Each structure stands twice: as C-alpha cells, then as structure tokens.
Amino acid sequence: MRLLHTADWHLGARLRQIERYDEQQSFLDWLLEAIGEHSVDCLLIAGDIFDGSNPPAKAEELYYQFLASCRQRYADLQIVIVSGNHDSSSRLEAAAQLLKSMNIHVIGTFKRAEEVDFKAMSISLRTKASTMAS
C-alpha cells in the first residue's frame, strides 16, 4: 500500500493582502504529478485544507478542481479527507455523499451516539494490485 499523507494545505491563505492562489495551484499541480510518479494507492489529506472555516470561492474551486483532476488521471486512486481545526467540518461533509460516489471519502465530524461510532469513521483501503485481482 502506497499512502501519500498530506496536510495543512491552507488553500485561500493570504500573505497580508497578497493572494497566493498561483502558489497554491503550483503545489496542487506538483502533488498531482507526485501521485503518478510514486504510484500512490491512497492520498490522505489530513486537515487544514482551507485556511479558515469559510474559505473564499476560489479556494474551494482549487480544491474541487484538484479532486476532479485526481479522479480523471488516476481512476484507482483512493482519497481520504479528514477535517482540521481550520476547516469547517460540516462544510467539508456537505459534499461527502457526492464525493463518495467517486471513491473520495470525507470524515469531517467525530461520529458519536452514545458511544464512538468507529464503523462510520472506518474506510477499507485496497492496493491497485488487489483491486485488479477482484
């Protein structure tokens, strides 16, 4: 299993009043290439995707365009997204059902009824080899 762990993208972050979308796009372009170069089975995005809980539309556009590019280029790539303290958990989970249909799993909130719901927060991952064997 080749897992690529990323975090702290902070899409939408500015340097004082200077927008940094070009830098953020360059990072996402590099990451898209790295996934292929290293034959990644699963991309883990572990929090702080955005710089704040109400990100600018341009930041969300970068995020969704990146996910769409991953899906177009790497059909077998599994993607797991976990919210961080800068993200809005409910905003990330808003698209969870749609993304799940594309093998992109979002865990934004800690699931608990009376006890922790580990099943709701568990995701089975497979290597490309095991996917091809099934």
Backbone as CSV, one residue per row, in Angstrom:
resi,resn,N_x,N_y,N_z,CA_x,CA_y,CA_z,C_x,C_y,C_z
1,MET,0.859,-1.178,0.000,0.000,0.000,0.000,0.900,1.234,0.000
2,ARG,0.749,2.030,-1.028,1.477,3.300,-1.088,0.518,4.415,-0.706
3,LEU,0.776,4.983,0.445,-0.063,6.035,1.015,0.718,7.339,0.989
4,LEU,0.120,8.369,0.433,0.737,9.699,0.441,-0.048,10.564,1.410
5,HIS,0.603,10.958,2.493,-0.026,11.735,3.555,0.293,13.211,3.348
6,THR,-0.747,14.022,3.268,-0.564,15.466,3.172,-1.424,16.136,4.232
7,ALA,-1.125,17.368,4.502,-1.921,18.143,5.455,-1.541,19.615,5.316
8,ASP,-2.319,20.438,5.956,-2.009,21.871,6.057,-1.846,22.559,4.712
9,TRP,-2.789,22.321,3.803,-2.753,22.993,2.510,-3.045,24.482,2.671
10,HIS,-3.958,24.826,3.541,-4.346,26.218,3.813,-4.718,26.976,2.541
11,LEU,-5.529,26.321,1.689,-5.989,26.997,0.474,-6.772,28.250,0.862
12,GLY,-6.513,29.315,0.149,-7.154,30.594,0.455,-6.325,31.479,1.361
13,ALA,-5.198,30.959,1.870,-4.334,31.765,2.747,-3.752,32.931,1.953
14,ARG,-3.590,34.031,2.632,-3.002,35.224,2.029,-1.766,35.609,2.831
15,LEU,-0.902,36.331,2.203,0.251,36.905,2.888,-0.035,38.389,2.984
16,ARG,-0.489,38.789,4.148,-1.057,40.119,4.346,-2.191,40.303,3.357
17,GLN,-2.107,41.196,2.413,-3.190,41.396,1.445,-2.890,40.755,0.095
18,ILE,-1.836,39.969,0.039,-1.425,39.359,-1.227,-2.042,37.967,-1.347
19,GLU,-2.819,37.757,-2.402,-3.394,36.441,-2.654,-2.296,35.500,-3.118
20,ARG,-2.432,34.225,-2.784,-1.398,33.233,-3.094,-1.938,32.077,-3.919
21,TYR,-2.969,32.324,-4.701,-3.589,31.252,-5.468,-2.639,30.627,-6.479
22,ASP,-1.761,31.417,-7.064,-0.807,30.850,-8.030,0.121,29.850,-7.338
23,GLU,0.596,30.189,-6.138,1.449,29.269,-5.375,0.675,28.013,-4.987
24,GLN,-0.559,28.203,-4.567,-1.376,27.071,-4.153,-1.676,26.161,-5.344
25,GLN,-1.929,26.752,-6.513,-2.151,25.956,-7.715,-0.884,25.189,-8.089
26,SER,0.266,25.826,-7.943,1.541,25.152,-8.242,1.741,23.945,-7.337
27,PHE,1.400,24.094,-6.060,1.500,22.968,-5.133,0.595,21.822,-5.575
28,LEU,-0.652,22.141,-5.921,-1.598,21.101,-6.325,-1.162,20.427,-7.624
29,ASP,-0.595,21.198,-8.546,-0.061,20.618,-9.788,1.083,19.658,-9.474
30,TRP,1.978,20.079,-8.573,3.098,19.227,-8.166,2.573,17.941,-7.511
31,LEU,1.582,18.081,-6.630,1.024,16.930,-5.925,0.380,15.949,-6.907
32,LEU,-0.320,16.464,-7.889,-0.940,15.617,-8.904,0.117,14.783,-9.640
33,GLU,1.238,15.391,-9.960,2.335,14.676,-10.619,2.974,13.656,-9.672
34,ALA,3.168,14.037,-8.414,3.805,13.153,-7.429,2.988,11.881,-7.213
35,ILE,1.671,11.995,-7.267,0.809,10.819,-7.111,1.139,9.789,-8.178
36,GLY,1.302,10.241,-9.408,1.630,9.331,-10.503,3.058,8.822,-10.429
37,GLU,3.991,9.704,-10.126,5.407,9.317,-10.062,5.658,8.237,-9.026
38,HIS,4.905,8.264,-7.947,5.139,7.327,-6.848,4.099,6.211,-6.794
39,SER,3.288,6.092,-7.833,2.261,5.035,-7.902,1.463,4.929,-6.606
40,VAL,0.912,6.032,-6.182,0.191,6.115,-4.910,-1.137,5.368,-5.003
41,ASP,-1.439,4.582,-3.975,-2.718,3.874,-3.872,-3.775,4.741,-3.195
42,CYS,-3.336,5.512,-2.203,-4.281,6.326,-1.426,-3.646,7.665,-1.073
43,LEU,-4.384,8.725,-1.311,-3.981,10.065,-0.901,-4.763,10.417,0.356
44,LEU,-4.046,10.717,1.429,-4.674,11.152,2.673,-4.449,12.652,2.817
45,ILE,-5.538,13.382,2.920,-5.476,14.827,3.162,-5.949,15.018,4.601
46,ALA,-5.002,15.235,5.499,-5.294,15.195,6.929,-5.423,16.578,7.545
47,GLY,-6.408,17.305,7.115,-6.784,18.529,7.786,-6.142,19.812,7.301
48,ASP,-6.809,20.879,7.663,-6.445,22.241,7.277,-6.296,22.362,5.765
49,ILE,-7.294,21.853,5.064,-7.344,22.001,3.618,-7.484,23.471,3.290
50,PHE,-8.332,24.146,4.040,-8.558,25.577,3.847,-7.926,26.355,4.992
51,ASP,-7.753,27.637,4.763,-7.135,28.481,5.784,-8.143,28.961,6.825
52,GLY,-9.407,28.756,6.567,-10.432,29.171,7.512,-11.713,28.398,7.275
53,SER,-12.652,28.526,8.184,-13.884,27.749,8.108,-14.838,28.238,7.015
54,ASN,-14.631,29.434,6.517,-15.459,29.962,5.432,-14.533,30.405,4.293
55,PRO,-13.977,29.445,3.558,-12.959,29.769,2.565,-13.534,30.545,1.374
56,PRO,-12.688,31.326,0.716,-13.127,32.020,-0.495,-13.517,31.002,-1.576
57,ALA,-14.419,31.410,-2.445,-14.877,30.526,-3.528,-13.700,30.040,-4.367
58,LYS,-12.705,30.879,-4.593,-11.545,30.490,-5.397,-10.797,29.335,-4.728
59,ALA,-10.696,29.342,-3.403,-10.028,28.253,-2.681,-10.805,26.955,-2.846
60,GLU,-12.131,27.027,-2.751,-12.943,25.829,-2.948,-12.835,25.338,-4.387
61,GLU,-12.747,26.259,-5.313,-12.583,25.878,-6.719,-11.275,25.114,-6.922
62,LEU,-10.182,25.582,-6.334,-8.902,24.870,-6.429,-9.033,23.453,-5.868
63,TYR,-9.683,23.337,-4.741,-9.874,22.052,-4.065,-10.658,21.079,-4.945
64,TYR,-11.809,21.502,-5.423,-12.646,20.611,-6.232,-12.025,20.325,-7.592
65,GLN,-11.348,21.279,-8.178,-10.657,21.014,-9.450,-9.550,19.984,-9.246
66,PHE,-8.839,20.076,-8.126,-7.795,19.101,-7.827,-8.391,17.705,-7.682
67,LEU,-9.480,17.569,-6.922,-10.114,16.260,-6.741,-10.591,15.704,-8.082
68,ALA,-11.174,16.555,-8.911,-11.634,16.107,-10.237,-10.449,15.667,-11.089
69,SER,-9.350,16.399,-11.037,-8.147,16.026,-11.802,-7.591,14.688,-11.327
70,CYS,-7.588,14.477,-10.025,-7.136,13.185,-9.484,-7.990,12.061,-10.036
71,ARG,-9.288,12.259,-10.006,-10.193,11.210,-10.460,-10.021,10.954,-11.960
72,GLN,-9.834,12.000,-12.748,-9.668,11.835,-14.195,-8.359,11.131,-14.540
73,ARG,-7.296,11.478,-13.842,-5.980,10.920,-14.158,-5.716,9.570,-13.528
74,TYR,-6.213,9.374,-12.328,-5.897,8.171,-11.560,-7.196,7.522,-11.092
75,ALA,-7.794,6.740,-11.956,-9.116,6.151,-11.687,-9.124,5.278,-10.429
76,ASP,-8.001,4.606,-10.123,-7.957,3.710,-8.966,-7.511,4.392,-7.672
77,LEU,-7.156,5.654,-7.733,-6.675,6.355,-6.537,-7.806,6.505,-5.530
78,GLN,-7.534,6.084,-4.312,-8.467,6.299,-3.209,-8.040,7.584,-2.515
79,ILE,-9.005,8.388,-2.128,-8.705,9.658,-1.461,-9.488,9.690,-0.155
80,VAL,-8.786,10.009,0.924,-9.409,10.141,2.237,-9.116,11.548,2.740
81,ILE,-10.178,12.248,3.123,-10.073,13.637,3.576,-10.599,13.719,5.000
82,VAL,-9.795,14.295,5.880,-10.175,14.476,7.277,-10.070,15.966,7.586
83,SER,-11.076,16.508,8.254,-11.050,17.942,8.540,-10.027,18.263,9.631
84,GLY,-9.583,19.503,9.613,-8.651,20.002,10.620,-9.271,21.156,11.386
85,ASN,-8.504,21.738,12.274,-9.054,22.801,13.113,-9.340,24.097,12.346
86,HIS,-8.763,24.273,11.163,-9.052,25.463,10.362,-10.243,25.248,9.441
87,ASP,-10.632,24.002,9.234,-11.712,23.682,8.312,-13.058,23.698,9.023
88,SER,-14.101,23.905,8.250,-15.456,23.699,8.739,-15.811,22.241,8.455
89,SER,-15.963,21.459,9.505,-16.275,20.032,9.341,-17.545,19.834,8.535
90,SER,-18.561,20.610,8.855,-19.835,20.447,8.153,-19.728,20.904,6.702
91,ARG,-18.915,21.910,6.406,-18.719,22.351,5.021,-18.034,21.244,4.217
92,LEU,-17.021,20.617,4.798,-16.352,19.513,4.101,-17.303,18.338,3.881
93,GLU,-18.105,18.034,4.878,-19.010,16.894,4.773,-20.212,17.166,3.876
94,ALA,-20.472,18.413,3.541,-21.631,18.747,2.709,-21.596,17.996,1.374
95,ALA,-20.419,17.807,0.823,-20.282,17.124,-0.467,-19.877,15.656,-0.301
96,ALA,-19.902,15.143,0.905,-19.387,13.794,1.182,-20.089,12.709,0.368
97,GLN,-21.404,12.765,0.246,-22.121,11.725,-0.495,-21.758,11.753,-1.972
98,LEU,-21.656,12.933,-2.540,-21.269,13.065,-3.940,-19.843,12.558,-4.141
99,LEU,-18.935,12.970,-3.275,-17.540,12.562,-3.394,-17.369,11.061,-3.171
100,LYS,-18.165,10.487,-2.282,-18.067,9.049,-2.020,-18.341,8.243,-3.290
101,SER,-19.211,8.752,-4.147,-19.505,8.059,-5.401,-18.294,8.055,-6.330
102,MET,-17.311,8.893,-6.030,-16.078,8.962,-6.815,-14.897,8.357,-6.058
103,ASN,-15.189,7.534,-5.018,-14.167,6.892,-4.188,-13.313,7.921,-3.447
104,ILE,-13.950,9.002,-3.046,-13.320,10.041,-2.217,-14.105,10.069,-0.911
105,HIS,-13.420,9.794,0.188,-14.085,9.668,1.487,-13.760,10.878,2.355
106,VAL,-14.796,11.479,2.923,-14.639,12.667,3.768,-15.113,12.341,5.176
107,ILE,-14.244,12.600,6.140,-14.631,12.482,7.546,-14.409,13.862,8.162
108,GLY,-15.513,14.552,8.375,-15.419,15.910,8.900,-15.694,15.997,10.382
109,THR,-16.634,15.185,10.855,-17.024,15.273,12.261,-16.799,13.941,12.958
110,PHE,-16.619,14.011,14.233,-16.428,12.845,15.086,-17.802,12.242,15.335
111,LYS,-18.029,11.020,14.888,-19.343,10.382,14.985,-19.520,9.735,16.354
112,ARG,-20.563,10.167,17.041,-20.812,9.624,18.377,-22.317,9.645,18.632
113,ALA,-22.842,8.531,19.030,-24.221,8.472,19.513,-24.052,8.379,21.026
114,GLU,-24.228,7.200,21.567,-23.903,7.015,22.979,-22.439,6.635,23.122
115,GLU,-21.933,5.961,22.096,-20.533,5.567,22.066,-19.958,6.005,20.731
116,VAL,-18.658,6.009,20.626,-18.000,6.382,19.379,-18.403,5.400,18.283
117,ASP,-18.800,5.921,17.136,-19.206,5.101,16.003,-17.991,4.875,15.098
118,PHE,-17.187,3.870,15.454,-15.965,3.589,14.702,-16.268,3.140,13.275
119,LYS,-17.383,2.445,13.084,-17.732,1.973,11.746,-17.958,3.151,10.800
120,ALA,-18.593,4.198,11.266,-18.852,5.382,10.433,-17.563,6.112,10.064
121,MET,-16.512,5.892,10.838,-15.246,6.590,10.589,-14.174,5.652,10.042
122,SER,-14.562,4.439,9.648,-13.611,3.463,9.118,-13.745,3.362,7.604
123,ILE,-12.625,3.263,6.940,-12.601,3.152,5.486,-11.669,2.010,5.116
124,SER,-12.163,1.090,4.308,-11.325,-0.009,3.823,-10.553,0.475,2.609
125,LEU,-9.258,0.240,2.632,-8.401,0.646,1.518,-7.835,-0.588,0.843
126,ARG,-7.604,-0.474,-0.472,-7.039,-1.574,-1.234,-5.886,-1.059,-2.071
127,THR,-4.928,-1.917,-2.302,-3.852,-1.589,-3.229,-4.385,-1.746,-4.654
128,LYS,-3.697,-1.166,-5.612,-4.101,-1.323,-7.019,-4.081,-2.793,-7.406
129,ALA,-3.104,-3.541,-6.910,-2.994,-4.965,-7.236,-4.217,-5.731,-6.743
130,SER,-4.682,-5.451,-5.533,-5.847,-6.165,-5.014,-7.124,-5.728,-5.736
131,THR,-7.187,-4.490,-6.216,-8.330,-4.018,-6.970,-8.394,-4.727,-8.315
132,MET,-7.219,-4.931,-8.951,-7.181,-5.579,-10.253,-7.484,-7.074,-10.129
133,ALA,-7.191,-7.681,-8.985,-7.432,-9.114,-8.792,-8.914,-9.416,-8.576
134,SER,-9.692,-8.414,-8.100,-11.105,-8.680,-7.812,-11.971,-8.633,-9.034
